[in-house]
Amino acid sequence: MTDTNNNEATADEIVERNFADRTPEDQEAFLTQTWCNACQAVDLGMVEPKEYELNGVIIVEGKCAKCGEVSLTEVADESTDGEWEDER
Ligand SMILES: [Zn+2]
């Protein structure tokens, strides 16, 4: 076992992102506009949000505020929605 070079063991590329970098409005929307597979209900809310990129897809992950099941939200490509004012 060596832990100096284990890149090949990782099939999926995960890039951590910072959910807290989103605007308060964005965060609010993610935390309230949810779908829970376990509860089969919308807008129950979620807690403990995390954001990361998996193979080029941005995902916000949290836990259902009601039942605690993990809920994943895929975020639409932010470069195509035209709402970003300070692109470099
Ligand atoms: Zn739930």
PDB file of the backbone (N, CA, C, O) and the ligand in Angstrom, with CONECT records:
HET     ZN  A 101       1
ATOM      1  N   MET A   1       0.843  -1.218   0.000  1.00  0.00           N
ATOM      2  CA  MET A   1       0.000   0.000   0.000  1.00  0.00           C
ATOM      3  C   MET A   1       0.862   1.245   0.000  1.00  0.00           C
ATOM      4  O   MET A   1       1.766   1.397   0.822  1.00  0.00           O
ATOM      5  N   THR A   2       0.579   2.100  -0.902  1.00  0.00           N
ATOM      6  CA  THR A   2       1.260   3.388  -0.894  1.00  0.00           C
ATOM      7  C   THR A   2       0.227   4.480  -1.017  1.00  0.00           C
ATOM      8  O   THR A   2      -0.738   4.345  -1.768  1.00  0.00           O
ATOM      9  N   ASP A   3       0.418   5.551  -0.294  1.00  0.00           N
ATOM     10  CA  ASP A   3      -0.539   6.637  -0.445  1.00  0.00           C
ATOM     11  C   ASP A   3       0.101   7.862  -1.097  1.00  0.00           C
ATOM     12  O   ASP A   3      -0.412   8.976  -0.987  1.00  0.00           O
ATOM     13  N   THR A   4       1.198   7.647  -1.760  1.00  0.00           N
ATOM     14  CA  THR A   4       1.853   8.783  -2.403  1.00  0.00           C
ATOM     15  C   THR A   4       1.219   9.120  -3.742  1.00  0.00           C
ATOM     16  O   THR A   4       1.213  10.278  -4.160  1.00  0.00           O
ATOM     17  N   ASN A   5       0.686   8.103  -4.413  1.00  0.00           N
ATOM     18  CA  ASN A   5       0.085   8.361  -5.724  1.00  0.00           C
ATOM     19  C   ASN A   5      -1.099   7.437  -5.925  1.00  0.00           C
ATOM     20  O   ASN A   5      -0.960   6.348  -6.481  1.00  0.00           O
ATOM     21  N   ASN A   6      -2.250   7.869  -5.477  1.00  0.00           N
ATOM     22  CA  ASN A   6      -3.423   7.000  -5.583  1.00  0.00           C
ATOM     23  C   ASN A   6      -4.474   7.575  -6.531  1.00  0.00           C
ATOM     24  O   ASN A   6      -5.660   7.265  -6.417  1.00  0.00           O
ATOM     25  N   ASN A   7      -4.033   8.411  -7.461  1.00  0.00           N
ATOM     26  CA  ASN A   7      -4.987   9.047  -8.370  1.00  0.00           C
ATOM     27  C   ASN A   7      -5.760   8.033  -9.210  1.00  0.00           C
ATOM     28  O   ASN A   7      -6.937   8.230  -9.510  1.00  0.00           O
ATOM     29  N   GLU A   8      -5.091   6.960  -9.580  1.00  0.00           N
ATOM     30  CA  GLU A   8      -5.734   6.002 -10.464  1.00  0.00           C
ATOM     31  C   GLU A   8      -6.861   5.243  -9.774  1.00  0.00           C
ATOM     32  O   GLU A   8      -7.727   4.672 -10.437  1.00  0.00           O
ATOM     33  N   ALA A   9      -6.851   5.238  -8.478  1.00  0.00           N
ATOM     34  CA  ALA A   9      -7.895   4.536  -7.743  1.00  0.00           C
ATOM     35  C   ALA A   9      -9.215   5.300  -7.774  1.00  0.00           C
ATOM     36  O   ALA A   9     -10.272   4.746  -7.473  1.00  0.00           O
ATOM     37  N   THR A  10      -9.140   6.561  -8.136  1.00  0.00           N
ATOM     38  CA  THR A  10     -10.336   7.391  -8.107  1.00  0.00           C
ATOM     39  C   THR A  10     -10.930   7.512  -9.501  1.00  0.00           C
ATOM     40  O   THR A  10     -10.376   8.197 -10.361  1.00  0.00           O
ATOM     41  N   ALA A  11     -12.055   6.849  -9.724  1.00  0.00           N
ATOM     42  CA  ALA A  11     -12.669   6.875 -11.040  1.00  0.00           C
ATOM     43  C   ALA A  11     -13.395   8.200 -11.280  1.00  0.00           C
ATOM     44  O   ALA A  11     -13.380   8.737 -12.388  1.00  0.00           O
ATOM     45  N   ASP A  12     -14.018   8.708 -10.244  1.00  0.00           N
ATOM     46  CA  ASP A  12     -14.774   9.940 -10.394  1.00  0.00           C
ATOM     47  C   ASP A  12     -13.957  11.123  -9.923  1.00  0.00           C
ATOM     48  O   ASP A  12     -13.291  11.073  -8.889  1.00  0.00           O
ATOM     49  N   GLU A  13     -14.023  12.182 -10.699  1.00  0.00           N
ATOM     50  CA  GLU A  13     -13.278  13.368 -10.334  1.00  0.00           C
ATOM     51  C   GLU A  13     -14.178  14.314  -9.546  1.00  0.00           C
ATOM     52  O   GLU A  13     -15.154  14.845 -10.076  1.00  0.00           O
ATOM     53  N   ILE A  14     -13.842  14.515  -8.290  1.00  0.00           N
ATOM     54  CA  ILE A  14     -14.638  15.397  -7.448  1.00  0.00           C
ATOM     55  C   ILE A  14     -13.847  16.654  -7.120  1.00  0.00           C
ATOM     56  O   ILE A  14     -12.733  16.589  -6.599  1.00  0.00           O
ATOM     57  N   VAL A  15     -14.442  17.797  -7.434  1.00  0.00           N
ATOM     58  CA  VAL A  15     -13.817  19.065  -7.114  1.00  0.00           C
ATOM     59  C   VAL A  15     -14.691  19.758  -6.074  1.00  0.00           C
ATOM     60  O   VAL A  15     -15.867  20.026  -6.319  1.00  0.00           O
ATOM     61  N   GLU A  16     -14.125  20.039  -4.946  1.00  0.00           N
ATOM     62  CA  GLU A  16     -14.913  20.693  -3.902  1.00  0.00           C
ATOM     63  C   GLU A  16     -15.197  22.139  -4.264  1.00  0.00           C
ATOM     64  O   GLU A  16     -14.331  22.837  -4.790  1.00  0.00           O
ATOM     65  N   ARG A  17     -16.386  22.576  -3.986  1.00  0.00           N
ATOM     66  CA  ARG A  17     -16.771  23.963  -4.190  1.00  0.00           C
ATOM     67  C   ARG A  17     -17.313  24.499  -2.872  1.00  0.00           C
ATOM     68  O   ARG A  17     -17.553  23.746  -1.928  1.00  0.00           O
ATOM     69  N   ASN A  18     -17.498  25.803  -2.826  1.00  0.00           N
ATOM     70  CA  ASN A  18     -17.930  26.401  -1.574  1.00  0.00           C
ATOM     71  C   ASN A  18     -19.361  26.917  -1.687  1.00  0.00           C
ATOM     72  O   ASN A  18     -19.614  27.952  -2.303  1.00  0.00           O
ATOM     73  N   PHE A  19     -20.270  26.197  -1.098  1.00  0.00           N
ATOM     74  CA  PHE A  19     -21.681  26.583  -1.156  1.00  0.00           C
ATOM     75  C   PHE A  19     -21.891  27.978  -0.585  1.00  0.00           C
ATOM     76  O   PHE A  19     -22.765  28.720  -1.034  1.00  0.00           O
ATOM     77  N   ALA A  20     -21.079  28.326   0.410  1.00  0.00           N
ATOM     78  CA  ALA A  20     -21.214  29.640   1.070  1.00  0.00           C
ATOM     79  C   ALA A  20     -20.843  30.795   0.151  1.00  0.00           C
ATOM     80  O   ALA A  20     -21.131  31.953   0.453  1.00  0.00           O
ATOM     81  N   ASP A  21     -20.199  30.476  -0.981  1.00  0.00           N
ATOM     82  CA  ASP A  21     -19.870  31.529  -1.944  1.00  0.00           C
ATOM     83  C   ASP A  21     -21.071  31.977  -2.751  1.00  0.00           C
ATOM     84  O   ASP A  21     -21.032  33.020  -3.404  1.00  0.00           O
ATOM     85  N   ARG A  22     -22.125  31.206  -2.712  1.00  0.00           N
ATOM     86  CA  ARG A  22     -23.337  31.584  -3.445  1.00  0.00           C
ATOM     87  C   ARG A  22     -24.021  32.765  -2.761  1.00  0.00           C
ATOM     88  O   ARG A  22     -23.803  33.041  -1.581  1.00  0.00           O
ATOM     89  N   THR A  23     -24.842  33.442  -3.531  1.00  0.00           N
ATOM     90  CA  THR A  23     -25.566  34.573  -2.950  1.00  0.00           C
ATOM     91  C   THR A  23     -26.583  34.039  -1.940  1.00  0.00           C
ATOM     92  O   THR A  23     -27.015  32.891  -2.042  1.00  0.00           O
ATOM     93  N   PRO A  24     -26.963  34.865  -0.974  1.00  0.00           N
ATOM     94  CA  PRO A  24     -27.978  34.435  -0.002  1.00  0.00           C
ATOM     95  C   PRO A  24     -29.260  33.965  -0.685  1.00  0.00           C
ATOM     96  O   PRO A  24     -29.904  33.024  -0.220  1.00  0.00           O
ATOM     97  N   GLU A  25     -29.629  34.617  -1.781  1.00  0.00           N
ATOM     98  CA  GLU A  25     -30.850  34.222  -2.498  1.00  0.00           C
ATOM     99  C   GLU A  25     -30.704  32.809  -3.064  1.00  0.00           C
ATOM    100  O   GLU A  25     -31.617  31.988  -2.990  1.00  0.00           O
ATOM    101  N   ASP A  26     -29.528  32.558  -3.630  1.00  0.00           N
ATOM    102  CA  ASP A  26     -29.235  31.242  -4.181  1.00  0.00           C
ATOM    103  C   ASP A  26     -29.281  30.168  -3.107  1.00  0.00           C
ATOM    104  O   ASP A  26     -29.896  29.114  -3.273  1.00  0.00           O
ATOM    105  N   GLN A  27     -28.615  30.465  -2.008  1.00  0.00           N
ATOM    106  CA  GLN A  27     -28.565  29.495  -0.913  1.00  0.00           C
ATOM    107  C   GLN A  27     -29.964  29.203  -0.398  1.00  0.00           C
ATOM    108  O   GLN A  27     -30.326  28.054  -0.146  1.00  0.00           O
ATOM    109  N   GLU A  28     -30.736  30.259  -0.249  1.00  0.00           N
ATOM    110  CA  GLU A  28     -32.118  30.124   0.219  1.00  0.00           C
ATOM    111  C   GLU A  28     -32.914  29.223  -0.716  1.00  0.00           C
ATOM    112  O   GLU A  28     -33.662  28.351  -0.273  1.00  0.00           O
ATOM    113  N   ALA A  29     -32.741  29.447  -2.014  1.00  0.00           N
ATOM    114  CA  ALA A  29     -33.485  28.653  -2.993  1.00  0.00           C
ATOM    115  C   ALA A  29     -33.100  27.178  -2.904  1.00  0.00           C
ATOM    116  O   ALA A  29     -33.961  26.299  -2.916  1.00  0.00           O
ATOM    117  N   PHE A  30     -31.804  26.922  -2.814  1.00  0.00           N
ATOM    118  CA  PHE A  30     -31.365  25.524  -2.724  1.00  0.00           C
ATOM    119  C   PHE A  30     -31.876  24.850  -1.460  1.00  0.00           C
ATOM    120  O   PHE A  30     -32.217  23.668  -1.463  1.00  0.00           O
ATOM    121  N   LEU A  31     -31.924  25.615  -0.388  1.00  0.00           N
ATOM    122  CA  LEU A  31     -32.285  25.023   0.896  1.00  0.00           C
ATOM    123  C   LEU A  31     -33.787  24.862   1.073  1.00  0.00           C
ATOM    124  O   LEU A  31     -34.235  24.131   1.957  1.00  0.00           O
ATOM    125  N   THR A  32     -34.565  25.539   0.240  1.00  0.00           N
ATOM    126  CA  THR A  32     -36.007  25.453   0.421  1.00  0.00           C
ATOM    127  C   THR A  32     -36.705  24.736  -0.727  1.00  0.00           C
ATOM    128  O   THR A  32     -37.717  24.063  -0.527  1.00  0.00           O
ATOM    129  N   GLN A  33     -36.154  24.884  -1.943  1.00  0.00           N
ATOM    130  CA  GLN A  33     -36.816  24.269  -3.092  1.00  0.00           C
ATOM    131  C   GLN A  33     -36.207  22.900  -3.343  1.00  0.00           C
ATOM    132  O   GLN A  33     -35.297  22.744  -4.157  1.00  0.00           O
ATOM    133  N   THR A  34     -36.719  21.928  -2.638  1.00  0.00           N
ATOM    134  CA  THR A  34     -36.117  20.599  -2.658  1.00  0.00           C
ATOM    135  C   THR A  34     -37.121  19.538  -3.073  1.00  0.00           C
ATOM    136  O   THR A  34     -38.334  19.744  -3.051  1.00  0.00           O
ATOM    137  N   TRP A  35     -36.573  18.414  -3.444  1.00  0.00           N
ATOM    138  CA  TRP A  35     -37.401  17.224  -3.680  1.00  0.00           C
ATOM    139  C   TRP A  35     -36.780  16.098  -2.867  1.00  0.00           C
ATOM    140  O   TRP A  35     -35.590  15.819  -3.010  1.00  0.00           O
ATOM    141  N   CYS A  36     -37.555  15.458  -2.032  1.00  0.00           N
ATOM    142  CA  CYS A  36     -37.035  14.341  -1.253  1.00  0.00           C
ATOM    143  C   CYS A  36     -37.620  13.040  -1.773  1.00  0.00           C
ATOM    144  O   CYS A  36     -38.834  12.839  -1.776  1.00  0.00           O
ATOM    145  N   ASN A  37     -36.722  12.153  -2.216  1.00  0.00           N
ATOM    146  CA  ASN A  37     -37.154  10.850  -2.720  1.00  0.00           C
ATOM    147  C   ASN A  37     -37.778   9.994  -1.639  1.00  0.00           C
ATOM    148  O   ASN A  37     -38.709   9.232  -1.898  1.00  0.00           O
ATOM    149  N   ALA A  38     -37.268  10.122  -0.440  1.00  0.00           N
ATOM    150  CA  ALA A  38     -37.761   9.293   0.658  1.00  0.00           C
ATOM    151  C   ALA A  38     -39.152   9.740   1.096  1.00  0.00           C
ATOM    152  O   ALA A  38     -40.043   8.919   1.313  1.00  0.00           O
ATOM    153  N   CYS A  39     -39.323  11.057   1.224  1.00  0.00           N
ATOM    154  CA  CYS A  39     -40.629  11.587   1.640  1.00  0.00           C
ATOM    155  C   CYS A  39     -41.599  11.686   0.472  1.00  0.00           C
ATOM    156  O   CYS A  39     -42.809  11.786   0.671  1.00  0.00           O
ATOM    157  N   GLN A  40     -41.061  11.659  -0.764  1.00  0.00           N
ATOM    158  CA  GLN A  40     -41.886  11.875  -1.959  1.00  0.00           C
ATOM    159  C   GLN A  40     -42.639  13.189  -1.848  1.00  0.00           C
ATOM    160  O   GLN A  40     -43.846  13.253  -2.081  1.00  0.00           O
ATOM    161  N   ALA A  41     -41.905  14.239  -1.486  1.00  0.00           N
ATOM    162  CA  ALA A  41     -42.555  15.530  -1.312  1.00  0.00           C
ATOM    163  C   ALA A  41     -41.578  16.650  -1.673  1.00  0.00           C
ATOM    164  O   ALA A  41     -40.363  16.520  -1.524  1.00  0.00           O
ATOM    165  N   VAL A  42     -42.151  17.748  -2.151  1.00  0.00           N
ATOM    166  CA  VAL A  42     -41.313  18.883  -2.510  1.00  0.00           C
ATOM    167  C   VAL A  42     -41.210  19.870  -1.352  1.00  0.00           C
ATOM    168  O   VAL A  42     -42.037  19.897  -0.440  1.00  0.00           O
ATOM    169  N   ASP A  43     -40.155  20.678  -1.434  1.00  0.00           N
ATOM    170  CA  ASP A  43     -39.996  21.854  -0.574  1.00  0.00           C
ATOM    171  C   ASP A  43     -40.057  21.573   0.928  1.00  0.00           C
ATOM    172  O   ASP A  43     -40.580  22.376   1.700  1.00  0.00           O
ATOM    173  N   LEU A  44     -39.518  20.430   1.326  1.00  0.00           N
ATOM    174  CA  LEU A  44     -39.417  20.156   2.761  1.00  0.00           C
ATOM    175  C   LEU A  44     -38.231  20.900   3.355  1.00  0.00           C
ATOM    176  O   LEU A  44     -38.145  21.112   4.564  1.00  0.00           O
ATOM    177  N   GLY A  45     -37.335  21.283   2.487  1.00  0.00           N
ATOM    178  CA  GLY A  45     -36.129  21.958   2.941  1.00  0.00           C
ATOM    179  C   GLY A  45     -35.007  20.976   3.189  1.00  0.00           C
ATOM    180  O   GLY A  45     -35.246  19.786   3.395  1.00  0.00           O
ATOM    181  N   MET A  46     -33.767  21.481   3.169  1.00  0.00           N
ATOM    182  CA  MET A  46     -32.656  20.606   3.502  1.00  0.00           C
ATOM    183  C   MET A  46     -31.637  21.350   4.351  1.00  0.00           C
ATOM    184  O   MET A  46     -31.594  22.580   4.388  1.00  0.00           O
ATOM    185  N   VAL A  47     -30.821  20.560   5.029  1.00  0.00           N
ATOM    186  CA  VAL A  47     -29.828  21.122   5.934  1.00  0.00           C
ATOM    187  C   VAL A  47     -28.446  20.598   5.570  1.00  0.00           C
ATOM    188  O   VAL A  47     -28.310  19.680   4.761  1.00  0.00           O
ATOM    189  N   GLU A  48     -27.433  21.184   6.171  1.00  0.00           N
ATOM    190  CA  GLU A  48     -26.044  20.767   5.958  1.00  0.00           C
ATOM    191  C   GLU A  48     -25.659  20.711   4.481  1.00  0.00           C
ATOM    192  O   GLU A  48     -25.186  19.681   3.999  1.00  0.00           O
ATOM    193  N   PRO A  49     -25.861  21.817   3.764  1.00  0.00           N
ATOM    194  CA  PRO A  49     -25.534  21.803   2.345  1.00  0.00           C
ATOM    195  C   PRO A  49     -24.036  21.713   2.075  1.00  0.00           C
ATOM    196  O   PRO A  49     -23.221  22.304   2.783  1.00  0.00           O
ATOM    197  N   LYS A  50     -23.698  20.963   1.041  1.00  0.00           N
ATOM    198  CA  LYS A  50     -22.328  20.890   0.555  1.00  0.00           C
ATOM    199  C   LYS A  50     -22.405  21.044  -0.951  1.00  0.00           C
ATOM    200  O   LYS A  50     -23.401  20.681  -1.576  1.00  0.00           O
ATOM    201  N   GLU A  51     -21.353  21.581  -1.520  1.00  0.00           N
ATOM    202  CA  GLU A  51     -21.350  21.728  -2.965  1.00  0.00           C
ATOM    203  C   GLU A  51     -20.062  21.165  -3.534  1.00  0.00           C
ATOM    204  O   GLU A  51     -18.978  21.387  -2.994  1.00  0.00           O
ATOM    205  N   TYR A  52     -20.193  20.444  -4.615  1.00  0.00           N
ATOM    206  CA  TYR A  52     -19.003  19.923  -5.287  1.00  0.00           C
ATOM    207  C   TYR A  52     -19.295  19.678  -6.749  1.00  0.00           C
ATOM    208  O   TYR A  52     -20.444  19.702  -7.191  1.00  0.00           O
ATOM    209  N   GLU A  53     -18.231  19.443  -7.487  1.00  0.00           N
ATOM    210  CA  GLU A  53     -18.364  19.173  -8.902  1.00  0.00           C
ATOM    211  C   GLU A  53     -17.932  17.738  -9.141  1.00  0.00           C
ATOM    212  O   GLU A  53     -16.839  17.340  -8.740  1.00  0.00           O
ATOM    213  N   LEU A  54     -18.780  16.966  -9.789  1.00  0.00           N
ATOM    214  CA  LEU A  54     -18.479  15.570 -10.065  1.00  0.00           C
ATOM    215  C   LEU A  54     -18.490  15.347 -11.568  1.00  0.00           C
ATOM    216  O   LEU A  54     -19.527  15.458 -12.223  1.00  0.00           O
ATOM    217  N   ASN A  55     -17.328  15.032 -12.096  1.00  0.00           N
ATOM    218  CA  ASN A  55     -17.206  14.829 -13.542  1.00  0.00           C
ATOM    219  C   ASN A  55     -17.828  15.971 -14.343  1.00  0.00           C
ATOM    220  O   ASN A  55     -18.503  15.745 -15.348  1.00  0.00           O
ATOM    221  N   GLY A  56     -17.593  17.195 -13.885  1.00  0.00           N
ATOM    222  CA  GLY A  56     -18.052  18.360 -14.627  1.00  0.00           C
ATOM    223  C   GLY A  56     -19.471  18.802 -14.294  1.00  0.00           C
ATOM    224  O   GLY A  56     -19.934  19.827 -14.795  1.00  0.00           O
ATOM    225  N   VAL A  57     -20.164  18.040 -13.456  1.00  0.00           N
ATOM    226  CA  VAL A  57     -21.522  18.421 -13.071  1.00  0.00           C
ATOM    227  C   VAL A  57     -21.499  18.982 -11.657  1.00  0.00           C
ATOM    228  O   VAL A  57     -20.986  18.353 -10.732  1.00  0.00           O
ATOM    229  N   ILE A  58     -22.061  20.171 -11.505  1.00  0.00           N
ATOM    230  CA  ILE A  58     -22.082  20.776 -10.176  1.00  0.00           C
ATOM    231  C   ILE A  58     -23.256  20.223  -9.388  1.00  0.00           C
ATOM    232  O   ILE A  58     -24.390  20.191  -9.867  1.00  0.00           O
ATOM    233  N   ILE A  59     -22.967  19.795  -8.188  1.00  0.00           N
ATOM    234  CA  ILE A  59     -23.996  19.154  -7.364  1.00  0.00           C
ATOM    235  C   ILE A  59     -24.048  19.800  -5.988  1.00  0.00           C
ATOM    236  O   ILE A  59     -23.020  20.013  -5.345  1.00  0.00           O
ATOM    237  N   VAL A  60     -25.246  20.104  -5.555  1.00  0.00           N
ATOM    238  CA  VAL A  60     -25.436  20.559  -4.189  1.00  0.00           C
ATOM    239  C   VAL A  60     -26.079  19.407  -3.424  1.00  0.00           C
ATOM    240  O   VAL A  60     -27.128  18.887  -3.804  1.00  0.00           O
ATOM    241  N   GLU A  61     -25.422  19.029  -2.344  1.00  0.00           N
ATOM    242  CA  GLU A  61     -25.888  17.894  -1.567  1.00  0.00           C
ATOM    243  C   GLU A  61     -26.284  18.351  -0.168  1.00  0.00           C
ATOM    244  O   GLU A  61     -25.570  19.124   0.471  1.00  0.00           O
ATOM    245  N   GLY A  62     -27.416  17.870   0.290  1.00  0.00           N
ATOM    246  CA  GLY A  62     -27.831  18.218   1.642  1.00  0.00           C
ATOM    247  C   GLY A  62     -28.661  17.097   2.219  1.00  0.00           C
ATOM    248  O   GLY A  62     -28.826  16.046   1.600  1.00  0.00           O
ATOM    249  N   LYS A  63     -29.178  17.324   3.397  1.00  0.00           N
ATOM    250  CA  LYS A  63     -30.028  16.313   4.011  1.00  0.00           C
ATOM    251  C   LYS A  63     -31.431  16.860   4.148  1.00  0.00           C
ATOM    252  O   LYS A  63     -31.628  18.020   4.509  1.00  0.00           O
ATOM    253  N   CYS A  64     -32.402  16.018   3.858  1.00  0.00           N
ATOM    254  CA  CYS A  64     -33.798  16.399   3.996  1.00  0.00           C
ATOM    255  C   CYS A  64     -34.052  16.879   5.425  1.00  0.00           C
ATOM    256  O   CYS A  64     -33.699  16.206   6.393  1.00  0.00           O
ATOM    257  N   ALA A  65     -34.668  18.047   5.535  1.00  0.00           N
ATOM    258  CA  ALA A  65     -34.909  18.609   6.866  1.00  0.00           C
ATOM    259  C   ALA A  65     -35.914  17.769   7.651  1.00  0.00           C
ATOM    260  O   ALA A  65     -35.983  17.853   8.877  1.00  0.00           O
ATOM    261  N   LYS A  66     -36.684  16.968   6.939  1.00  0.00           N
ATOM    262  CA  LYS A  66     -37.706  16.173   7.623  1.00  0.00           C
ATOM    263  C   LYS A  66     -37.190  14.794   8.021  1.00  0.00           C
ATOM    264  O   LYS A  66     -37.311  14.391   9.178  1.00  0.00           O
ATOM    265  N   CYS A  67     -36.606  14.063   7.046  1.00  0.00           N
ATOM    266  CA  CYS A  67     -36.255  12.673   7.331  1.00  0.00           C
ATOM    267  C   CYS A  67     -34.749  12.428   7.401  1.00  0.00           C
ATOM    268  O   CYS A  67     -34.312  11.374   7.864  1.00  0.00           O
ATOM    269  N   GLY A  68     -33.952  13.401   6.943  1.00  0.00           N
ATOM    270  CA  GLY A  68     -32.505  13.243   7.046  1.00  0.00           C
ATOM    271  C   GLY A  68     -31.860  12.489   5.903  1.00  0.00           C
ATOM    272  O   GLY A  68     -30.643  12.298   5.896  1.00  0.00           O
ATOM    273  N   GLU A  69     -32.657  12.056   4.933  1.00  0.00           N
ATOM    274  CA  GLU A  69     -32.082  11.400   3.764  1.00  0.00           C
ATOM    275  C   GLU A  69     -31.262  12.396   2.960  1.00  0.00           C
ATOM    276  O   GLU A  69     -31.604  13.575   2.874  1.00  0.00           O
ATOM    277  N   VAL A  70     -30.175  11.908   2.373  1.00  0.00           N
ATOM    278  CA  VAL A  70     -29.362  12.774   1.532  1.00  0.00           C
ATOM    279  C   VAL A  70     -30.136  13.141   0.278  1.00  0.00           C
ATOM    280  O   VAL A  70     -30.737  12.279  -0.363  1.00  0.00           O
ATOM    281  N   SER A  71     -30.122  14.403  -0.067  1.00  0.00           N
ATOM    282  CA  SER A  71     -30.764  14.808  -1.303  1.00  0.00           C
ATOM    283  C   SER A  71     -29.766  15.561  -2.171  1.00  0.00           C
ATOM    284  O   SER A  71     -29.063  16.453  -1.697  1.00  0.00           O
ATOM    285  N   LEU A  72     -29.712  15.196  -3.439  1.00  0.00           N
ATOM    286  CA  LEU A  72     -28.764  15.781  -4.370  1.00  0.00           C
ATOM    287  C   LEU A  72     -29.485  16.658  -5.368  1.00  0.00           C
ATOM    288  O   LEU A  72     -30.539  16.289  -5.886  1.00  0.00           O
ATOM    289  N   THR A  73     -28.920  17.812  -5.634  1.00  0.00           N
ATOM    290  CA  THR A  73     -29.466  18.677  -6.667  1.00  0.00           C
ATOM    291  C   THR A  73     -28.387  18.963  -7.688  1.00  0.00           C
ATOM    292  O   THR A  73     -27.317  19.468  -7.345  1.00  0.00           O
ATOM    293  N   GLU A  74     -28.662  18.641  -8.941  1.00  0.00           N
ATOM    294  CA  GLU A  74     -27.729  18.999  -9.998  1.00  0.00           C
ATOM    295  C   GLU A  74     -27.987  20.433 -10.386  1.00  0.00           C
ATOM    296  O   GLU A  74     -29.129  20.841 -10.599  1.00  0.00           O
ATOM    297  N   VAL A  75     -26.913  21.197 -10.476  1.00  0.00           N
ATOM    298  CA  VAL A  75     -27.049  22.600 -10.809  1.00  0.00           C
ATOM    299  C   VAL A  75     -26.834  22.784 -12.301  1.00  0.00           C
ATOM    300  O   VAL A  75     -25.870  22.273 -12.872  1.00  0.00           O
ATOM    301  N   ALA A  76     -27.737  23.515 -12.919  1.00  0.00           N
ATOM    302  CA  ALA A  76     -27.591  23.786 -14.345  1.00  0.00           C
ATOM    303  C   ALA A  76     -26.303  24.558 -14.593  1.00  0.00           C
ATOM    304  O   ALA A  76     -25.856  25.339 -13.753  1.00  0.00           O
ATOM    305  N   ASP A  77     -25.730  24.330 -15.736  1.00  0.00           N
ATOM    306  CA  ASP A  77     -24.459  24.957 -16.074  1.00  0.00           C
ATOM    307  C   ASP A  77     -24.534  26.474 -15.917  1.00  0.00           C
ATOM    308  O   ASP A  77     -25.287  27.146 -16.622  1.00  0.00           O
ATOM    309  N   GLU A  78     -23.765  26.986 -15.008  1.00  0.00           N
ATOM    310  CA  GLU A  78     -23.867  28.412 -14.707  1.00  0.00           C
ATOM    311  C   GLU A  78     -23.283  29.304 -15.791  1.00  0.00           C
ATOM    312  O   GLU A  78     -23.522  30.512 -15.792  1.00  0.00           O
ATOM    313  N   SER A  79     -22.527  28.731 -16.705  1.00  0.00           N
ATOM    314  CA  SER A  79     -21.937  29.574 -17.746  1.00  0.00           C
ATOM    315  C   SER A  79     -22.927  29.844 -18.866  1.00  0.00           C
ATOM    316  O   SER A  79     -22.662  30.676 -19.734  1.00  0.00           O
ATOM    317  N   THR A  80     -24.069  29.153 -18.863  1.00  0.00           N
ATOM    318  CA  THR A  80     -25.005  29.345 -19.965  1.00  0.00           C
ATOM    319  C   THR A  80     -26.255  30.126 -19.550  1.00  0.00           C
ATOM    320  O   THR A  80     -27.111  30.410 -20.389  1.00  0.00           O
ATOM    321  N   ASP A  81     -26.366  30.471 -18.280  1.00  0.00           N
ATOM    322  CA  ASP A  81     -27.608  31.136 -17.884  1.00  0.00           C
ATOM    323  C   ASP A  81     -27.553  32.656 -18.000  1.00  0.00           C
ATOM    324  O   ASP A  81     -28.563  33.334 -17.811  1.00  0.00           O
ATOM    325  N   GLY A  82     -26.382  33.185 -18.306  1.00  0.00           N
ATOM    326  CA  GLY A  82     -26.261  34.599 -18.633  1.00  0.00           C
ATOM    327  C   GLY A  82     -26.508  35.559 -17.488  1.00  0.00           C
ATOM    328  O   GLY A  82     -26.684  36.756 -17.712  1.00  0.00           O
ATOM    329  N   GLU A  83     -26.523  35.058 -16.275  1.00  0.00           N
ATOM    330  CA  GLU A  83     -26.825  35.950 -15.163  1.00  0.00           C
ATOM    331  C   GLU A  83     -25.586  36.449 -14.425  1.00  0.00           C
ATOM    332  O   GLU A  83     -25.681  37.170 -13.432  1.00  0.00           O
ATOM    333  N   TRP A  84     -24.436  36.053 -14.930  1.00  0.00           N
ATOM    334  CA  TRP A  84     -23.214  36.387 -14.203  1.00  0.00           C
ATOM    335  C   TRP A  84     -22.642  37.679 -14.731  1.00  0.00           C
ATOM    336  O   TRP A  84     -22.207  37.764 -15.879  1.00  0.00           O
ATOM    337  N   GLU A  85     -22.647  38.677 -13.885  1.00  0.00           N
ATOM    338  CA  GLU A  85     -22.273  40.019 -14.342  1.00  0.00           C
ATOM    339  C   GLU A  85     -20.767  40.238 -14.382  1.00  0.00           C
ATOM    340  O   GLU A  85     -20.258  40.929 -15.264  1.00  0.00           O
ATOM    341  N   ASP A  86     -20.053  39.646 -13.422  1.00  0.00           N
ATOM    342  CA  ASP A  86     -18.619  39.893 -13.506  1.00  0.00           C
ATOM    343  C   ASP A  86     -17.795  38.710 -13.965  1.00  0.00           C
ATOM    344  O   ASP A  86     -16.937  38.202 -13.243  1.00  0.00           O
ATOM    345  N   GLU A  87     -18.074  38.294 -15.161  1.00  0.00           N
ATOM    346  CA  GLU A  87     -17.215  37.275 -15.719  1.00  0.00           C
ATOM    347  C   GLU A  87     -15.904  37.890 -16.155  1.00  0.00           C
ATOM    348  O   GLU A  87     -15.847  39.000 -16.685  1.00  0.00           O
ATOM    349  N   ARG A  88     -14.856  37.126 -15.913  1.00  0.00           N
ATOM    350  CA  ARG A  88     -13.544  37.671 -16.293  1.00  0.00           C
ATOM    351  C   ARG A  88     -13.154  37.218 -17.685  1.00  0.00           C
ATOM    352  O   ARG A  88     -12.083  37.577 -18.174  1.00  0.00           O
TER     353      ARG A  88
HETATM  354 ZN    ZN A 101     -37.269  13.427   3.391  1.00  0.00          ZN2+
END
